[in-house]
Amino acid sequence: MEKNKTFFEGGEANEWFRRNKEALESRSNDSTTDLLVDWLKPFATEISDVLEIGCGSGHRLKKMADSFSAKGFGVEPSFEAIEYIENTFPQIVAKKGFGDDVPFTQKFDLVHLGFFLYLVDRELYLRCISEADRLVKFGGFLSIIDFDTPYPYSNPYTHQSGVFSHKQNNSDVFVASGLYSVVNKFQFSHSNFFFDKEINERVSLTLLYKETQIFDEK
């Protein structure tokens, strides 16, 4: 049973947006976004379109798109968030949707997974991974911000009994495919902008490159 997705479809997506709206708006000063942009500076001229899945209020997406003079596209399950983006950042193309069925068909130079994988039902997890891979161009980049633990585990979601947060190293599955290489990784936490000894608090920003030369004939 897809408990988490049903819960978010039933209203938690909008509730989450309301609870976090102020924090989301402050993302224009988000150090992790600055770090990601810095990592990608050598490739800035190669990035003409950016997709963020789990784009929240659109502030982080707007900053990424502006940094590369790129077109911004976003996916978010909250219709209130989509309305907010349409009113605040009309240049961004934002659509309501979930990571397991992204409503875009084109491929992107940069796809960013914006802190939502920990809320994905495990039966939908590999669909989300497949959707992200589908959307990244060969020779493009994939970035992930999410909880990052040395082994997978789940704990209860604060706002609803029977709903769980799932924590693991999300870049592993992409690397294991043989299609991606890790460009950079930074581990920190909600409390500190450096590594946290408390496993439950660990978060990472990871940048991966989708290889092209592996397909060249030798």
N, C-alpha and C positions, 0 to 999 in steps of 0.2 A: 504494500500500500504506500502510495506517495504522500506521506504525511506532511512533510515540510512544504512541498509545492502546493498542496491543497490548502494548507494554513495561510501561505502567502497570497494565493489567489483569492482566498476568502476575506481578505482585508488587512492582513499583517503587512503587506508591501506598503500600503498607504500609511499605516500606523508607524512603521519603521521610518518612513520618510519624514513624517511629522516629528517624531522623537529626535531625529538626527539632522534636521534641516539646518539648524544653526552651525553645527559642526561641519556639515557638507559645504556650506557657504564659505567657511574659512579655508577650504582646500586651495583657494587661490594663493595661499601662503604655505602650501603643503611641502615639507622638505623632501618627502619621498618622490613627489612629482618633479621637483627640481633635480633630484638625483637621477631619475630616469631620463629626463631631458638631457642632462649632462652626459650620460652614457651614450646617448644617441647622436650627439652633436657631430661626430665624424660622418654620419650618414644622413644628416638633415636634408640634403638636397634630393635624397632618394625616397623621402617619405612625403607622399602627396595626399594620402588619405589614412585616417586613424579611426578605428572602431574600438569603443569601450563597451564591454558587456558588464552590466552592473554599474551604470554611469551615474546613479544617484541624482544630484542636482545639476550635473553637467559642468561644474566648475573645474574639476580636474581635466575633463575632456577638452574644455575650452582652452585651458592653458597648454595642453599638449599640442592641440591643433595649431594654436597661434605660434608656438615655439618653432614649428616646422613649416609655417605658412601652408598648412594642410587643411583639407576638408574634414570636418568632424562628424562622426556617426555614432549614435548611442543606442543601447538597448537597456530597458529598465522595466521591472514588473509593476511598478506603481504608476497608475494613470495620473495621479497628482504630481508625481515627479516629471512625467512627460509634459504635462501642461505647464509646469514651472519652467522647464527648459525652453519650450516653445515661446513663452513670454519673455524670458530673460536672455536667451541665446538663440534668436531665430535663425542664425546661420548654421546651427547644428541640426542635422537630420536625426531625430530621435523617434524610436518606435517602442511600443509596449511589447514585452516578450520576456522569455526565460532563456537561460543559457543552453538548455537541451533542445531548443528549436528556435534558432535565431532568425528573425524575419528579414534577412539580407541575403542576396544571392551572389553579389560581387565579392572579389577577394581584395584584401587590404595590405598595405605596406607595413602597418603596425596594428596588432590587435592587443588590447589590454584587458585582462580579466580583473575586474575591480572589486575584489574582496567579497565574493559571493560563493565560491566553491565550498566553503565550510558549511553552507546552508543547503547544499544540494543533497537530495535523497540519494543514498548509495546506489539504488537501482537505476538512477539517471546520471550518475557520475561520468561513466564512459561516454554517454551521449554528449555531455557537455565538452568533454575532451575532444571528441570527434568533430563537434561543431566548431570549436576553436581552431582546430587544425584545418578544417574545410575553408575557413575564412582567411587564413594567412597565405599570402603569396609565397612561392618558392623564392628565396632570396629576401624574404621579409622578416619581420621581427614579431615575437610574442612576448609580452610582459605579464607577470602575475604578481599581484599583491594579495596575500592571504596568510592565515595561520600556517606555521611551518614547524612540524615536530619530527623527531627522529624515527618515530613509528606511528602508524595510524591508530587513532582512538576516537571515541565519541563521548560527549558529555551533554547533559540536559540544556536545552535552550531556555534562557532566563524567563522569557515572556509567555511560555506555553508548555504545559505538561504534555509529555508524549512526543515532543519535537526535540530534535537533537542537533548539536553542532558537531561536525566531523572534521578532525584535524589531521593533517599529514603533509608530507613534502609533495606538493602538486607538480613540481617540475619533473619529478622522476619518470612519470609515465610518458612524457614527451621525449625525454632523452633516451628512454628505453626503446622507443620506436626506431631509433637510428636516423631519424630525420632532423633532429634538433641538436644544437650545441649550446651550452651555457656561455653567455657572453660575460655576465656579471651577476653577482648575488650579494645582497646586503641583508643581514639579520638584525632585527630590533624588536621592540615590543610597543604596546599601547602606552606604556609609562615612560619608556626611555628610548632614545634614538641610538641605541647600541644593544648588543646581545644581552638577552635576559636568561639567567640561570633557571628561572621558573618555566618549565616546559609549557604549561598551560597558557602562558602569556606570549610565547614566541611567534613572531610574524616575520615574513621575509618579502623583499622585492626581488624578483628574478627576471632577468632579460635573457631570452633565447633567440637564436638565429635559425631559420629554416634553411637547411643546406640545399645547394643546387648541384655542386660538382660531384656529389656521390653518384649521380646518374650518368656522368660522362663515360664514354667508352674508353677503356685503357688500351 
